[in-house]
Amino acid sequence: MNSDEIAELIAGTVRQVPDFPAPGVLFRDIAPLLADGRAFNAVVARLADLYRGRVDMVAGIEARGFLLAAPLAAELGTGVLAVRKAGKLPPPTLRTSYDLEYGSAELEIPDVSIAAGTRVVVVDDVLATGGTARAACELLERVGAQVRAIAILLEVAGLGGRAQLGDRRLDVLFSD
């Protein structure tokens, strides 16, 4: 499928849920896309086309980024790394704080998982304010990984997340 077909597929399968998880937030629910085998496989295939031979590892951001990162890594024949919410991994870890559109949070990674110079694509489902993706990239770069790209299923364009990512390559499959 080409980029326009993928974008149309995503638009038709992602559900919008107002006032979740907090009043004023419009949540993008990817569960219908994941449940549609054709759509899910098309998204993974498109991402694989973008990164085949270009990365050594796929890093998925908790929690919904895991659902895209694992099959992408399997398709690419690479390892997968889970970028977790704070407190979910055994020590030693590296941790950073960041802001969300509805609060703040912390992310962490195991500090022994990635060799310096490893080429990584960071995967998440939604880019909103950009804080989560930026924090994940910073953690990976602290251990010497080379973040080659950030792959996003859906961008909420009006929230300015791109500005948080600096000059890092950003591949968005659908923007609303």
SVG drawing of the C-alpha trace seen along z (x, -y; Angstrom):
<svg xmlns="http://www.w3.org/2000/svg" viewBox="-16 -23 45 35">
<polyline fill="none" stroke="black" stroke-width="0.4" points="0.0,0.0 1.2,-3.5 1.3,-6.4 -2.2,-7.7 -3.8,-4.2 -2.2,-3.7 -3.4,-7.1 -6.9,-6.3 -6.8,-2.9 -5.7,-4.4 -8.3,-7.2 -11.0,-4.6 -9.9,-2.4 -8.8,-4.7 -11.6,-5.7 -11.7,-9.1 -12.8,-9.1 -13.5,-12.6 -12.6,-13.4 -10.4,-10.4 -8.3,-10.0 -9.1,-13.5 -11.6,-16.2 -10.6,-18.1 -8.4,-15.3 -9.4,-13.6 -8.0,-10.1 -7.1,-8.2 -8.0,-4.5 -6.0,-2.2 -7.8,1.0 -10.0,1.2 -7.0,0.9 -5.2,3.7 -8.3,5.9 -8.4,5.6 -5.8,8.0 -5.6,6.4 -5.1,2.9 -2.6,4.0 -0.5,6.0 -0.5,3.2 0.8,0.7 3.6,3.1 4.5,3.8 4.7,0.0 6.9,-0.6 9.1,2.4 9.5,0.9 10.8,-2.4 13.4,-0.8 14.5,2.5 18.3,2.6 18.5,-0.8 18.1,0.1 19.5,2.7 16.8,2.4 13.2,1.2 12.3,-0.6 8.6,-0.7 7.1,-3.2 4.8,-1.9 2.2,-0.7 0.7,-1.0 4.0,-1.5 4.9,2.1 2.0,3.4 3.6,1.9 7.3,2.3 7.3,6.1 5.8,7.2 8.0,4.6 11.1,6.0 10.1,9.5 9.5,8.4 12.9,6.7 14.8,9.5 16.0,7.1 15.7,6.9 13.0,5.0 13.4,2.8 10.5,1.8 10.7,-1.9 8.8,-1.6 6.9,-3.8 9.0,-4.4 9.1,-1.6 8.3,1.3 11.9,2.5 14.4,4.0 17.6,2.0 19.8,0.7 17.8,-1.7 18.1,-5.1 15.1,-7.4 13.9,-10.8 10.8,-13.0 8.7,-14.6 5.4,-16.5 2.2,-15.3 -0.8,-17.3 -2.6,-16.3 0.2,-15.9 3.7,-14.6 5.4,-11.2 8.7,-9.3 10.1,-6.8 13.0,-4.4 15.0,-1.9 17.5,0.8 20.9,-0.8 22.5,2.5 20.3,3.3 21.9,1.4 25.4,1.3 26.8,-2.1 26.2,-2.8 23.1,-0.7 20.8,-2.2 17.3,-2.5 13.9,-3.4 11.6,-4.6 7.9,-3.6 4.8,-4.9 1.1,-5.1 0.4,-8.8 2.5,-11.9 0.7,-14.6 2.8,-17.1 6.0,-15.2 7.3,-14.9 7.1,-11.1 8.9,-10.6 11.6,-13.2 12.2,-11.5 12.5,-8.1 15.0,-9.4 17.1,-11.2 17.3,-8.0 18.4,-5.9 21.0,-8.6 22.3,-8.6 23.4,-4.9 25.0,-5.7 22.3,-4.5 21.8,-6.3 18.1,-7.3 17.7,-7.0 14.0,-7.8 10.8,-8.1 7.9,-6.2 4.4,-7.4 1.1,-5.8 -0.9,-9.0 0.0,-12.6 -2.3,-15.1 -0.9,-18.0 -2.4,-20.9 -0.5,-20.0 3.0,-20.9 4.7,-17.6 7.1,-17.9 8.8,-20.9 9.8,-18.8 11.8,-16.4 14.4,-18.8 16.0,-17.6 15.3,-13.9 13.7,-12.1 10.0,-11.7 7.9,-9.3 4.1,-9.8 1.7,-7.4 -1.4,-9.6 -1.9,-13.2 -5.2,-14.6"/>
</svg>
